[in-house]
Amino acid sequence: MVGREKRDSQLLMSSRRPDVGPLRLNSSVIPLLLLSAVLAGNPASPSAATAEGMAAYHRGDFARAMAILKPIVYDVSPDRRPPFGDPWATAYVAQMFRRGEGVATDWPLSCALFNSVWAYTRGLGPEGYGTIPFVDEGIREVCLPEFQPEVNALRMACYLDGVTHREFVLDGDSWLVADRRGFHIDLGGGEYRDVPMSMWCHDVVVALTQADVSVQSKWSAARMHFLELFKWANGIDETSGSIVRQLHWIVYGVRGAHIAPVTDQTMLTMIGGPYPTLEMPPGIRQAAVLRLNDAGQVEWAVAGPFPKRGIIAEFPREENATSAGAVGVPSRFDELAGDFAVRFDHKGCHYEYLDMFKGTYSASGVGPLPFALSEEQRSKLFKAIVAARIFSLPPVVDASGGEASSNYELEVRNAGQRRRVSWNIESADRSLTELVRTVLNMVNPSPGDGCVSGPPKVR
């Protein structure tokens, strides 16, 4: 793989630095910390389930501790845990990844977990410092500067369960690397490209492999290759409050510097049940088929009680491809079109409702009133939408729930295409948070304090 060392941004693998000595907390102090926190009724006191996992850890039964604590940290929760989740469980899982106790040592993941607990304890004020063990000395040991890009990616998507470092050989000197920061395509000669993987909170990656199938591109000398991703998506059924687990089979097409999903099929749906493991469920691998048919087309097929199949289309010509190479996404979607408009809905105390389709705006029970953004504001808003990857999301992604004031919905139209996304601010990544800030600063830069009244009756 000639030229790998010439890349400007080195791909990082999770590893432990042999030149950094471990810093351990005296084990006799830990039970005293736990007891004092519980007796004091500290907001960070462990739950009964978390306490059981912690007890297993102190017995040295790390496998049992991880089996109890990991779902508490990673799984979606019907009771809407706070933004930082369970800080006790998070700290202990971070410690096990820090020490390699029952799991492979993973310092970037340990750092990401410790940082969430650190933010929580600092939010409690001085009385929060030191109430949860391992955190400060853990951060000093594992949060090394070279891990920062990987740590940021882990924190933005709730620790990216199952995402590892994989390499795939493509054509000649070109290859593709998949890691926690996304896909990295190296074409040789110093030319490479980074593309986000679009992993979400509570996704569990089971497998990422290169398919045996590849076809000659109609538009260039490059071949079109395919990656197969199996992942669990875990969410909440808003009508029943039940946890819904879906196993997806996602096929990515790769041609030259372009990679994009070309089909996404739900293989299995479960209501409730334990947090998914990284093991492939029996029969699933055999039920997902990618092959060349007699006409030389790439065909996908799902076997089972309700079989289905389809044909994977070739990417468009290189000069007409989108910046992500996405099939089904309009070309040059990253350019502001004349029909650009958004509908932004934020329910709750300071009710915000912007409808550029109608040219109106409502807030705190007042409205709808005529409202229009300047060309400069339209351009700035569009750039924030592109940065949040709204156009690469499915038509509807519903990650909302809990308090109304934590929920946002955005519908976008550009170049004749529409996307609608709803999300909960507690699970949003930084780009979505920045998008919300951009919108609110434009429509209501001085919202004031308190709730004036409910949402407007006319919308």
N, C-alpha and C positions, 0 to 999 in steps of 0.2 A: 504494500500500500504506500507507494511512493508519494511524498509530498505531505504526509499527515502532519509532520512536525512544523510545516509552514503555516498552519492554521492560526489565525489571530486569537481565537477563543478555544482553549484546550477543553476537550470533553472530560468531565470529571467522573470518576467511579468512586463509590463509597469505600473508604478505606480508613484504617487507623494509623495515625502517625507514630512510628516507633520511637521518635525522638522526643515525644511529649510524655512526661511521667504522669500516671494517674493520681488524682486527688480523691481520697476516700473520706466519707463522713463516718465518724465513730459510730459503730452499730448500736452502742448503748444509749446514744442520744436519741435515736429514731423513735423508740417506743414512748419516750417522754414527750417528744414533740406531738405525736399522735394523741396521747392522752390529754395533754394540755389543750389541744385544739378542740377535741370533742367536749371536754368539760366546760370550756369557755363558750361553746356554742358559736365558734368562729364560722363565718359564712363559707369558708373553704373546707369545712369538716367533711371527711369522706362519708359516702353513703354506705349502706350495709354491704352491697355487692362489691364496692371498691375496697372496703375494709377486708373482705374475704380474700380478694386478690392480693392485697398488701401482706396479709398474714401468710399466704402461700409463698410470697417472695422472701419473707424473713425466715421461713422454714427451709429455704433453698430449693423449693419446688418451682423453678422458673417456668417450666412448661405450663403448669397449672396457673401460675400467676398471669402469664401472657394470655392464656385462653380466656381468663375472666376479664382482664383489664383492657385488652385490645379492642373488643367490641364496644366497650363503654366509650373509648376515645374515638373510634372510627365510624361506628354505625349511626345511621339516621335515627332520630328519637321522636316518638309520638308526643313526649312531654316537652318538646322544644327546649332543650338544654341551652344555657347561656352561650354567648359567642365563643368563649374559650373552652366550652365543654366542662368535663369534670377535671379540675386541676390536679387532684391527687392521683387519679388514674393516669393522667397525661405525664406527670412527673415520673411515676414508676415505670411506665413504658419507655420513656426517654432514657431512664437509667439502664434498663435492660439492653437497649440498643447501644448505649454508651459503652457498657462493659462486655457486650456479647454474651449476656446471660440468657441461655435458652434460645437465642436467635443469633444470626450473624451480626458482627459489629457493624454499625452504620452511623458514623458520626454526623453526616449532614442531616439525616432524619432525627437523630437525637437532638441536634441543635434546634431544628424547627419545632420540635415538641417542647423543649425547655423554654424557648422564647415565648410560646403561648402562655405557659405558666408564669413566667416572669412578668408578662404584661398584666396578668390577672392579679398577682400579689402586689404589684406596684399600684394597681388601681384601688386597692384597699387602704392605701396610705401607709404610714410607718408601722402600724400594727400588723400589716400583712407580711413584712419582711421576715424571712426565716421560718414562717409557719409551715412551709412545705419543704421537705428535704431534697437534697441533691441539686437544686436549681442553680444557685449562683456558682458553685464550684464546677458543676457540669458545663455551664455556658463557657466558663473560662477555659475548660479543657477542649471541648469539641467544636466550638464555634470559631473555626479558623477562617481567615479572610478568603482563601481560595475556594471555600465551600459556598460562599455567599449566593452566587447565581442559583445553585441547586437548592439551597435552603429557601430562597424566595419562591421558587417554583413549588416546593413542597408545601409551604404555608398557604399559598394562594389557592390550592386545590385540596385542602384538608389532608395533607401528608401522602397523597398519591399511592394508595395501597397497591402493591404488586408491580409497580413500575420499576424496571431495572435497566441495566445498560446492555443493549443488544446491538450487534453489528451484522450487516447484510451486504454481500458482494453483489453489485449490479453488473454493468457492462465495463469490460476493460479495467481501467484504473479507477473507476467510480465505485463508490460504496455509500451505504446509508447507515447512520447510527441513530438509534432511538434511546433516549434516556429521559430523565425527569424534566428536562427543559424542552422536550419536543423531539422533532425529527431534524436530523442534520445530514444534508446530502452533500457529498464531496465528489465533484466531477473530475478531480485531478487538475494539475497545473495551477493550483491555488484558487480555483473557482469552487465555491460552496454556497449553500443556502440553508437557513434555519426556518422551520415551519412549526407552529404550535401543534400539539397533539389534541387539544381541546378535551382534556380530562376534567371531570367535575368532582365536586365533593361527594363522598360516599360511593364513588366508583371503585370497583375491585378488578384489577387486571389479572386474568387467569392465564392467558397465553398470547404471545405475539410471535408469529412465525412467517417465513417467506414461503409463498406457494410455489409448487413445481411449475405452474403455468406461467408462460410469458408469450407475448405476441409481438411481431414486428409492427412498429408504428407506421400508419399510412402517410404521415406527414414528415418524417425525418428518418435518419439512419438508426435512431435509438429504438430499443425495445421497450415495451410496456410491461413492467413487472407488477407483482401483487403481494401485499402483506395481509395476513389474516389476524385480526385482533378479537379475542374473546374477553368480554368484561361483564361484570355484574353492575347494574345501575340500581341503586336502592333509594326509594322515595316513600312518600306518605300519600295514601289515598285520602284526599281532603274530605270526602263525603263520609267515610267510615272511621278515619283515623288509623287505619291499618297500615303496616309496613308492606310495601310492594317491592319484590325483588325480581328483576328481569335480566336474563342472560342474553347479551347481544353478540352477534357475529358481524363484525364490521370489516369489510374488505377495502383496503386502500390501493389505489392505482398509483404507480410510480413511473414517470417517464422523464428522463433528463433531470432537470432541477425542479420538476413539479410533482407534488404528491397531494392526494385528496381522497376522501372516502367515496367509493363508487356504489356501495350498497350497505345497508344497515338492517339486519334481520333479527327479530326477537326469536330466540330459540326456546326459551323456557320462562314461564312466569310463575312466581310463588307468592302467596299471601302469608306474611309472617315467617316464622322459622328463624333459625340461628343466623348470625352474621356469616356471609359466605366465606369459604376457605379459598386458597389459591389453587385448589385441585379442580380439574375438569370433571363435571358430572358425567356419569357413565352414559355412553351412547351418543353424546353430543358431538364429539369430533367426527364420528362416522356419519352423522345426520347432516353435516354442513359440507357441501360438495362444490368445488370450483374446478371447471374442466373446459376443454375445447370441444365444441360440438362438431358435427360432420361438415358444417358450413365454415369452419375455421373461426367461429365467434367464441368469445369467452362467456361461458354460461355459469350462473350460480344456481344452486338448487338446495332446498331444505326438505329432507325426508321426514316422515312421521305421519300422524293421523290426519294432518292438514297440510299436505305437500304443496310447495310453491316453487316457482323457478323464474328466472329472468335473464336477460342479456345485458352484459356490461358494455356500455358505449365507449368508444375511443375518445380520448381527450380531444378538444378542438385544436386547430392549427396553433403553433407556438405563438404567433403574433396576435392571436385572438384569445389566448388563454388568460384566465384571471390570475392575479398575483398569487393565489393559493392553488391554482390549477383545479379548482373545484368543479365537478360536473354538476350541472343544474343551477349554478350560480351565474348571474349575468356577467358578461365580459366587462372588464374595467369597472367593477362595482366599487372600487375605491375612489372613483371620481364623483364629485357632486353633480347631480343631474338637475334639470329644470323642474322636475316634478317632486323634488325632495320635500318630504313633510313628515312630521312625527306626531304621535299622540302619546303624551306622558301622563300617567295616572299615579298619584301618591295619596293613598287614603290615610286617615288618621287625624291627629290633632291639627297640624297645619296642612289642611287639605289643599293639594296642588293638582290642577287638571289643565294641561295645555293641549289644545287640539289645533294643530297647524292645518289640518284638513278643512276645518271650519273657520279658522282664524280667530279662535276665542281662547280665553283663559279664565279659570275660576280658582279662588283660594279662600279658605276659612269661611265658607258659606256665602261669599260674595261672587256674583257672576252667574252665567258666563258673560264676559265683556270682550269687545273687539281687541285683538292683540296680534302683533306681527313682529317677527324678528328682523333685524337688519341683515344685509348681505354678509357683513363681517360675523355676526352672531350665527347665521346659518352655516357658514363655513367652519367656524369653531366647533359648533355642535356636531356637524358631520364628521369632523376629524376625531372627536371623542367617541362617536359611535363606531367608527372604523377601528379605533384602538381597542375598543371593548369587544371586537370580533362579532358584533351583532349579526352581520350578514352571513357568517359561517355557521350560525346556530340553526337548529331545526325551526320550522315555522312557529312552534309553541314549545317553550321550555318552562315548566311550572315548578319552581323550587320555593314557592311561597308558603306561608303558614304563620301561626302565632299571632302576635299583635298586628293590627292593621297598619300602624305607623311604621312597621318594619318592612312593608311590602311595596314593591314598585312594579309597574308594567309599562313597557315601551313598545309602541308599534311604529315601524319605519317603512316609508315608501321611497324608493329611489330607482330610477331607470326602469320603471314599470314593474319592479319587484317589491314584495312586502315581506317583512319579518316582524313577528311579535314575540316578545320575551317577557316573562314575569319572574321575579326573583325576590328572595329575602335578603335584606342588607346584612344579616348576620353570617350568611354563607357566601356573600359576593366576594369576588376577587378585587384587586386594587383598581383594575380598569373600569369595572362596573361602578365602583364607589366614586371614581373620578368623573364618570359620566353623569351620575346623579348630582354631584357638586356643580358640574358645568351647567346643567339644566337649571337647577335652583338658583344659581347666581345670576342667570339671565332673566328668569321670570319674576323672581322675588328676592332681590339681594338683601333686603332688611325685613325679615319675617316677623320680628318682634317676639314677645314671650306670651305664653298662655294660649288657650283655645278659645277662639271667638264664638264659634258655633259649629254645627255639623256641616257635612258636605252640601253643596247646592242641590236643590231639587231638580233644576234644569241642567242637562249636560249636553 
